[in-house]
């Protein structure tokens, strides 16, 4: 293996090069492969969805499928969050899109990939709309965004829109196991499950977590190592804190919260996210109780987002849990 390849991050090293190698996006891949059979008829494309689900990977795979090894010569790739002003649209994009590529085989157009285009300014999007219409003879656009609602309607109407959902658990787990085997890493099944749970459908995040964990014990990854890497408290520890609050032991619950924050260096937002995750795993709570507690969690998550003090708000959250638990006991007593 070449030294340059060894130095690559695993996210880049194992990034799919062709459409067939893409993980967990079967329906989208099949639709795009249909376009590849007759590239001249390919419309402008828009890929929308959460991070880490393969949007940029698919765009680059399309470029390689169209142009082969010379794909960089016929592709303009821009990150619209860095170059999002109207000057970029007028200068770089317009200049690149105006020249005909009819001399290149059966592909009479160049490809322009705009990543994070939902960060483009309003005037830039308006200018881009006109370029997409006028330059369609010599160029095709692939627009990549997290939220399609931030893209103006005239641009959306000019594109075939593909919406990317979070990658399925089993597909992610299988891919992580495959990478681990290629890297001679022993990945225990429970450790793989923990990485998948933590990543929440973001495959890029999962691969980075695996690579980091593999460096801790020289190629042996267990659940404890994953917990250290991802900076997440033990689920049992968080559930213990929740139950103490619900059973009315507010002071002990608060003490457990400070232990978790001290040991793992969590922010208030991270604690709240993990509380939300663990509540839905607690089988002794009814769906109605989980719904009520989610409403309480949402209120305090909003307060933290607005800049409130995390210690005070987390304490208040546990106090609300204790109050909620007392209400459960009173309901049982009156039945």
Helices and strands as residue ranges (DSSP letters): H 3-6, H 10-13, G 19-21, H 26-37, G 39-41, E 44-49, H 55-67, G 68-74, E 75-79, H 86-88, I 89-93, H 94-97, E 110-115, G 117-119, H 122-134, G 135-137, E 139-145, G 148-150, H 153-156, E 159-164, H 169-182, E 186-187, H 189-199, H 203-214, E 220-221, H 223-230, H 235-246, H 250-264, H 268-279, H 287-305, H 310-334
